[in-house]
Amino acid sequence: MIVSIVDDDEHVRLATCNLLRSLGCDVRAYSSAEAFLDSGRLGDVGCVISDVQMPGMGGIEMQRKLNEMNAALPIIFFSAFDSHATRTEALDNGALCFLDKPLNGDAVLACLEGLGHTR
């Protein structure tokens, strides 16, 4: 399964990529929501793991754009600044999971297993 990681923090992006590779996923990394949306590779993606707060377009706005484009994808959101309103909006708009930073490998694996695409 191809998992796209969307996070402006390079260290978090690389660590998340390494975690997903260790779980057997093919990973693509993007430093912004705009870069992901403009990649031309949305049709190849099985799941997105995205930070909520990023400069420019945030994760929730990216999710809205995907839904507007009829390209809704399973999204696992993560955030260091969790709020009930943000969590509720993300899940109501179809997010697969909403996790706290730092990411826990077992929690990510549980979300991915919900898709039935792990090992």
N, C-alpha and C positions, 0 to 999 in steps of 0.2 A: 504494500500500500504506500502511496506517495502522501507524505505529510508535509504541509507547508508551515514553516515557523515564521511568524510575523512579530518582530520585536525590534524596537529602536536601540536597545541596549546590546551591544556586540557581545559582551561576556555572557549575558543570559541567553542570547540567541545561540551562541556556540555550545554552551552547556546543554541547552535543550536539544540541539541537533545531535550531540554525542549520546544523550540519554535515549533518544528515539532510534538512533542507529543500533544501539545495544539491544533494543527491543525488536530489531529486525525490520525496521521501516526504512524506506527510501525517503530521504529528506531533501527539501529545498528550503533555503532560508532567504528572507526578505527583511530589509531594514525599515520598511514602512508599509502601511496599508496601501498607499498609492502604488508602490513598486509591485506589490502582489497583484493588485487589480489590473495593472498595466502589463503584466508578464505575458499575457496571451496563452497561459497554460492552465487556466482554471478548470478546463475539462479533464485534465489528468489527475486532479487532486482528489484524494479520498477523504482527507480531513485537514482542518486548519487548526493550529494552536497559536493563539494570538494574545498579546498583551492588550489590556483594555485602554490604558493611558499611553498615548504616543504623541509626539509633536505632529501637527497637521491633522490628518484624519485618525481618529481613535478606532479601537476595535469594534465598538458598538456601531459607529457610523459605517465602518466597512461592512458589517453584517447587514445593515439596512440596504446598502448599495447592492450587495450580492442578492438579497431578496428582491429588490426592485428589478434587477437584471434577470430574474428567474434562474439564478445560478446559486441557489441556496446550497450551502455545503455544511457538513457537520463541523461545528466549531467548538473547540475547547478553549475557553477564556481563562486567563489567569491575571491576577492583579495583587499588588501590594497594598492597594487602597480600596478594599472591598466596601461597597455600600449596598444596602438592601435594595434601593431603587435600581442601581446598575445591574445587580445580580438578577433581579426580577425581570427587567427589560430584556437582558440577554437570553434568559431561559424562555421567556414568553415568545421571543422572536426565533426560537428554534435552536439555541445553543445546546450542545450535547452535555457539557459540564461547565462549571465555573469553579476554578480552583484558586487557592491562595498562593502567593509567592512566599518563600521559594517553592518551586514545583517539587512534589513528592513523586518519585518514580512509580510507586505502587498505585497512587491515585490516577496518574496518567494512564498506566496500563489498564486499570479498571475501566476508565472511559473508553479507551480504544477497544477493549474486549466487548464493550457494548455494541460496537460496530461489526464485530465478528471478523475483523481483518488481521488479527495478530497471529503470529506463528502458527 
